[in-house]
Amino acid sequence: MWAKLTADPETRMYLQQPDFVKMMQEMQKNPNNLNLYLKDQRVMRAFGDIKRRNLRRLLSIIQRRWSLMTRIFRI
């Protein structure tokens, strides 16, 4: 999670804010704490960024596997 937040310029700025870091650490320890911080736009932006990166990674894996399958089975 921290690497993904560091990779984006906007969320990287959030990591310089002690209250944001504390919120993220608390949610990491106890995911149920997410409900406490949903109104914070920085938290929503950070989770949106993480979700986008995970989705891009998943799509990349699917594309590579599809490409391999089409070569193997000549689809």
Backbone as CSV, one residue per row, in Angstrom:
resi,resn,N_x,N_y,N_z,CA_x,CA_y,CA_z,C_x,C_y,C_z
1,MET,0.827,-1.188,0.000,0.000,0.000,0.000,0.876,1.258,0.000
2,TRP,1.905,1.283,0.834,2.731,2.486,0.937,3.461,2.774,-0.370
3,ALA,3.911,1.737,-1.044,4.603,1.930,-2.325,3.653,2.525,-3.359
4,LYS,2.415,2.064,-3.355,1.434,2.581,-4.310,1.107,4.034,-4.022
5,LEU,1.024,4.391,-2.754,0.744,5.784,-2.398,1.923,6.685,-2.746
6,THR,3.119,6.159,-2.614,4.316,6.934,-2.933,4.464,7.150,-4.433
7,ALA,3.948,6.224,-5.223,4.105,6.298,-6.680,3.307,7.425,-7.318
8,ASP,2.235,7.856,-6.692,1.387,8.908,-7.250,1.767,10.244,-6.621
9,PRO,2.005,11.285,-7.437,2.424,12.579,-6.880,1.442,13.165,-5.859
10,GLU,0.156,13.026,-6.117,-0.821,13.614,-5.191,-0.854,12.856,-3.864
11,THR,-0.941,11.531,-3.950,-1.007,10.771,-2.693,0.334,10.799,-1.964
12,ARG,1.431,10.985,-2.703,2.741,11.126,-2.069,2.748,12.347,-1.145
13,MET,2.071,13.424,-1.568,1.986,14.632,-0.727,1.250,14.327,0.581
14,TYR,0.234,13.454,0.492,-0.524,13.106,1.695,0.370,12.435,2.734
15,LEU,1.386,11.713,2.273,2.260,10.993,3.197,3.124,11.933,4.032
16,GLN,3.132,13.199,3.674,3.856,14.203,4.448,2.973,14.808,5.545
17,GLN,1.713,14.375,5.582,0.754,14.901,6.557,0.544,13.858,7.658
18,PRO,1.027,14.150,8.865,0.971,13.166,9.959,-0.425,12.612,10.239
19,ASP,-1.462,13.436,10.116,-2.814,12.923,10.408,-3.249,11.899,9.359
20,PHE,-2.859,12.103,8.111,-3.194,11.140,7.062,-2.461,9.823,7.294
21,VAL,-1.181,9.909,7.582,-0.381,8.702,7.835,-0.961,7.932,9.012
22,LYS,-1.353,8.647,10.052,-1.939,7.996,11.224,-3.240,7.277,10.858
23,MET,-4.083,7.913,10.059,-5.340,7.275,9.621,-5.047,5.997,8.845
24,MET,-4.094,6.077,7.921,-3.777,4.912,7.100,-3.207,3.780,7.963
25,GLN,-2.369,4.123,8.916,-1.813,3.104,9.812,-2.907,2.447,10.644
26,GLU,-3.842,3.246,11.122,-4.944,2.703,11.913,-5.817,1.779,11.073
27,MET,-6.055,2.152,9.826,-6.870,1.299,8.951,-6.119,0.026,8.580
28,GLN,-4.808,0.132,8.486,-4.000,-1.043,8.171,-4.055,-2.045,9.336
29,LYS,-4.020,-1.529,10.556,-4.104,-2.391,11.743,-5.494,-2.985,11.900
30,ASN,-6.512,-2.163,11.641,-7.895,-2.609,11.791,-8.730,-2.052,10.636
31,PRO,-8.950,-2.857,9.591,-9.704,-2.390,8.421,-11.115,-1.883,8.751
32,ASN,-11.669,-2.295,9.872,-12.993,-1.797,10.261,-12.979,-0.297,10.541
33,ASN,-11.803,0.263,10.766,-11.687,1.704,11.010,-11.921,2.533,9.753
34,LEU,-11.990,1.876,8.606,-12.232,2.602,7.360,-13.469,3.486,7.472
35,ASN,-14.506,2.969,8.099,-15.754,3.741,8.234,-15.552,5.058,8.969
36,LEU,-14.543,5.118,9.827,-14.281,6.349,10.577,-13.725,7.462,9.684
37,TYR,-13.113,7.068,8.552,-12.380,8.041,7.746,-12.934,8.224,6.333
38,LEU,-14.082,7.647,6.050,-14.626,7.733,4.689,-14.942,9.155,4.240
39,LYS,-15.168,10.044,5.168,-15.492,11.429,4.796,-14.249,12.238,4.415
40,ASP,-13.082,11.713,4.735,-11.836,12.411,4.411,-11.518,12.188,2.926
41,GLN,-11.471,13.265,2.164,-11.249,13.164,0.719,-9.882,12.574,0.377
42,ARG,-8.910,12.781,1.248,-7.586,12.205,0.988,-7.635,10.686,1.057
43,VAL,-8.380,10.166,2.009,-8.526,8.716,2.147,-9.234,8.153,0.917
44,MET,-10.291,8.819,0.499,-11.027,8.351,-0.678,-10.143,8.404,-1.925
45,ARG,-9.367,9.451,-2.071,-8.450,9.584,-3.218,-7.399,8.488,-3.178
46,ALA,-6.850,8.224,-2.014,-5.815,7.202,-1.866,-6.359,5.818,-2.210
47,PHE,-7.528,5.486,-1.700,-8.107,4.178,-1.990,-8.501,4.060,-3.458
48,GLY,-8.971,5.146,-4.043,-9.283,5.134,-5.469,-8.033,4.877,-6.295
49,ASP,-6.934,5.493,-5.912,-5.672,5.303,-6.617,-5.192,3.861,-6.486
50,ILE,-5.280,3.310,-5.300,-4.866,1.922,-5.076,-5.732,0.975,-5.905
51,LYS,-7.031,1.214,-5.929,-7.937,0.363,-6.714,-7.606,0.434,-8.197
52,ARG,-7.351,1.629,-8.711,-7.009,1.785,-10.132,-5.730,1.024,-10.469
53,ARG,-4.737,1.140,-9.602,-3.471,0.440,-9.855,-3.662,-1.070,-9.835
54,ASN,-4.465,-1.551,-8.892,-4.729,-2.990,-8.826,-5.488,-3.456,-10.060
55,LEU,-6.443,-2.656,-10.512,-7.220,-3.014,-11.697,-6.326,-3.039,-12.936
56,ARG,-5.461,-2.050,-13.080,-4.535,-2.027,-14.217,-3.633,-3.257,-14.205
57,ARG,-3.162,-3.618,-13.030,-2.297,-4.803,-12.903,-3.066,-6.061,-13.308
58,LEU,-4.286,-6.193,-12.836,-5.111,-7.356,-13.168,-5.367,-7.422,-14.675
59,LEU,-5.713,-6.292,-15.279,-5.958,-6.265,-16.723,-4.702,-6.629,-17.508
60,SER,-3.569,-6.192,-17.041,-2.308,-6.528,-17.697,-2.056,-8.032,-17.642
61,ILE,-2.321,-8.648,-16.515,-2.160,-10.102,-16.374,-3.111,-10.829,-17.313
62,ILE,-4.352,-10.393,-17.363,-5.344,-11.026,-18.242,-4.912,-10.903,-19.703
63,GLN,-4.436,-9.729,-20.095,-4.008,-9.532,-21.480,-2.835,-10.439,-21.838
64,ARG,-1.873,-10.569,-20.931,-0.726,-11.440,-21.198,-1.159,-12.892,-21.334
65,ARG,-2.055,-13.318,-20.452,-2.518,-14.711,-20.515,-3.346,-14.956,-21.770
66,TRP,-4.170,-13.988,-22.152,-4.972,-14.131,-23.369,-4.050,-14.223,-24.584
67,SER,-3.035,-13.390,-24.603,-2.074,-13.410,-25.704,-1.383,-14.770,-25.785
68,LEU,-0.995,-15.291,-24.663,-0.352,-16.615,-24.630,-1.319,-17.704,-25.119
69,MET,-2.560,-17.647,-24.662,-3.554,-18.642,-25.087,-3.805,-18.573,-26.588
70,THR,-3.878,-17.379,-27.138,-4.136,-17.263,-28.581,-2.972,-17.817,-29.383
71,ARG,-1.747,-17.675,-28.874,-0.606,-18.249,-29.574,-0.596,-19.767,-29.469
72,ILE,-0.943,-20.281,-28.297,-0.944,-21.734,-28.090,-2.040,-22.391,-28.899
73,PHE,-3.242,-21.851,-28.823,-4.390,-22.481,-29.469,-4.733,-21.888,-30.830
74,ARG,-3.963,-20.895,-31.248,-4.167,-20.227,-32.535,-5.616,-19.758,-32.707
75,ILE,-6.082,-19.065,-31.679,-7.469,-18.563,-31.665,-7.565,-17.363,-32.598
